[in-house]
Structures are given as C-alpha cells and as structure tokens.
C-alpha cells in the first residue's frame, strides 16, 4: 500500500513523502490517525495544495515551542511533600504534579510532555526533561521540599 505522509513519522519519512507500508499499518494506524492519505493522482494534487498550510502550521508550532522552551529554562518549580528519615518522600512527585504547578505559574503544558525515568522520591533539586516539539526539549528545575509540620 502506498501512502502520502501528512506529518513527519520517525523511521518512515517526512511530510509529503510517498512511502510503501504494509496494509495493516496503513489501514489500522496511519489512515485513521490522519498521519497519511492514500496515494493516488487526486490525493497528490489535493495534498500539494494543503502542503503549504501544513508547513506553515508546523513552523508556527515550532516557534511557539521554542518560546515555551526558553521560558521553562528560566522557571523553577517548587513542590512540597511530606518526607521522612533521610529525606525520603512519603509517596513521590509525578509529572502530573509538576504540570499542575506549571499551570499555576502560567505555563500550561500537557503532563505527557514531561519525561521522567521514574517519579521523584527524594527531597532536593532535580532536573526534568520536557519534550515540547519534535526536536525541542527543555530542562526544568524541580525543587522538592519537605512539608512543614504545623
């Protein structure tokens, strides 16, 4: 099955490439997700007209991601959690909590863009990667402090 890619797909191709894929991959993943369209003469003509709009949208998303990345590099997120002996947390700090704290600071981002190998389980300073766009990543500084006992 030959398809025209409507977005960049790693290890497959870039926007506008005509690639040959297995029937199941094309029919069950690429076409329903609108990541590709069937390759025929009508779709080729229609895609050429849409290609400029897609590229402009991608450029706009890229520039906004760069702006958010530069803002994230300067921010510091502080999260309070209850801690026990040796500065070990009762529980952990997850990407959801970090995203909620960023939203409070006026930078709403999807929690799925925050890349963590494992949740943070100790008090102190940590660095977390945020993947904003294809090749744009930002390093966010997260400080976990023990909750004060009142």
C-alpha positions in Angstrom: 0.0 0.0 0.0 1.4 3.4 -0.9 0.5 6.4 1.2 1.4 10.1 1.3 2.6 11.2 4.8 0.8 14.2 6.2 3.2 14.6 9.1 6.8 13.5 10.0 7.0 10.0 11.3 10.3 8.8 12.7 11.9 5.9 10.7 9.3 6.2 8.0 9.5 9.7 6.3 8.8 13.4 6.3 5.7 15.3 5.3 4.8 14.8 1.6 6.9 11.6 1.2 5.2 8.8 -0.7 6.1 5.6 1.1 5.1 1.9 0.8 3.8 0.4 4.0 2.2 -2.8 5.0 -1.6 -3.0 4.6 -2.4 -3.3 8.3 -0.1 -0.5 9.4 -1.6 1.8 6.8 -5.2 0.8 7.3 -5.2 0.5 11.1 -2.8 3.2 12.2 -1.7 5.8 9.5 -5.1 6.4 7.8 -7.4 6.6 10.9 -4.9 8.8 12.8 -4.7 11.1 9.7 -1.0 10.7 9.6 -1.2 9.7 5.9 -3.6 9.6 3.0 -3.8 7.0 0.2 -1.5 7.7 -2.7 -3.4 8.4 -6.0 -3.5 11.2 -8.5 -6.4 13.1 -6.9 -4.9 12.9 -3.4 -1.5 14.0 -4.8 -3.0 17.2 -6.3 -5.0 17.9 -3.2 -2.0 17.3 -0.9 0.2 19.7 -2.8 -2.3 22.5 -2.1 -2.5 21.6 1.6 1.3 21.1 1.9 1.9 24.9 2.3 -0.7 25.2 5.0 0.7 22.2 6.9 4.2 23.6 6.7 3.1 27.0 7.9 1.2 25.3 10.8 4.3 23.3 11.7 6.5 26.4 11.6 4.1 28.3 13.9 4.1 25.3 16.3 7.9 25.2 16.2 8.2 28.9 17.1 5.7 28.7 20.0 7.5 25.6 21.3 10.8 27.4 21.2 9.2 30.3 23.2 7.9 27.9 25.8 11.2 26.1 26.0 13.1 29.3 26.7 10.5 30.2 29.4 10.8 26.8 31.0 14.6 27.0 31.2 14.2 30.1 33.5 11.4 28.7 35.7 11.9 26.8 38.9 9.1 24.6 40.2 8.8 24.0 44.0 6.7 21.2 45.3 6.0 20.4 49.0 5.7 16.8 50.1 5.8 15.0 53.4 9.2 13.5 54.0 10.6 11.0 56.4 14.0 9.9 57.5 17.0 10.6 55.2 14.9 13.0 53.1 12.8 10.2 51.5 9.3 11.2 50.5 6.1 9.5 51.6 4.9 8.9 48.0 6.5 10.6 45.1 6.4 13.6 42.8 4.9 12.7 39.4 4.7 14.5 36.1 1.0 15.4 36.8 2.0 17.4 39.9 4.7 19.2 38.0 2.3 20.1 35.2 -0.2 21.4 37.8 2.4 23.5 39.4 3.5 24.9 36.0 -0.1 25.8 35.2 -0.3 27.8 38.4 2.8 29.7 37.2 1.1 30.5 33.9 2.7 27.8 31.7 0.1 25.2 30.9 1.6 22.1 29.3 0.5 18.6 28.8 1.7 16.3 31.5 2.7 13.7 28.9 5.4 16.0 27.6 7.2 15.8 30.9 9.7 13.0 30.5 10.8 11.3 33.7 12.5 7.9 34.0 10.9 7.4 37.4 9.0 9.6 39.8 11.0 11.8 42.2 11.3 10.2 45.6 13.8 12.4 47.4 13.9 15.9 48.8 16.2 18.3 46.9 16.9 19.7 43.4 16.1 17.7 40.3 16.2 18.3 36.6 13.4 17.0 34.4 13.2 17.0 30.6 10.1 18.5 28.8 9.7 17.4 25.2 7.7 20.2 23.6 8.1 19.5 19.8 9.9 17.1 17.6 13.4 18.2 18.4 12.8 20.8 21.1 13.4 19.9 24.6 13.7 22.0 27.7 15.3 21.2 31.1 13.1 22.2 34.0 14.4 22.6 37.5 12.2 21.0 40.2 12.8 21.5 43.9 11.2 19.1 46.3 11.0 20.5 49.8 9.7 18.7 52.9 6.2 19.9 54.1 6.5 21.9 57.2 4.6 20.5 60.2 2.2 22.9 61.6 
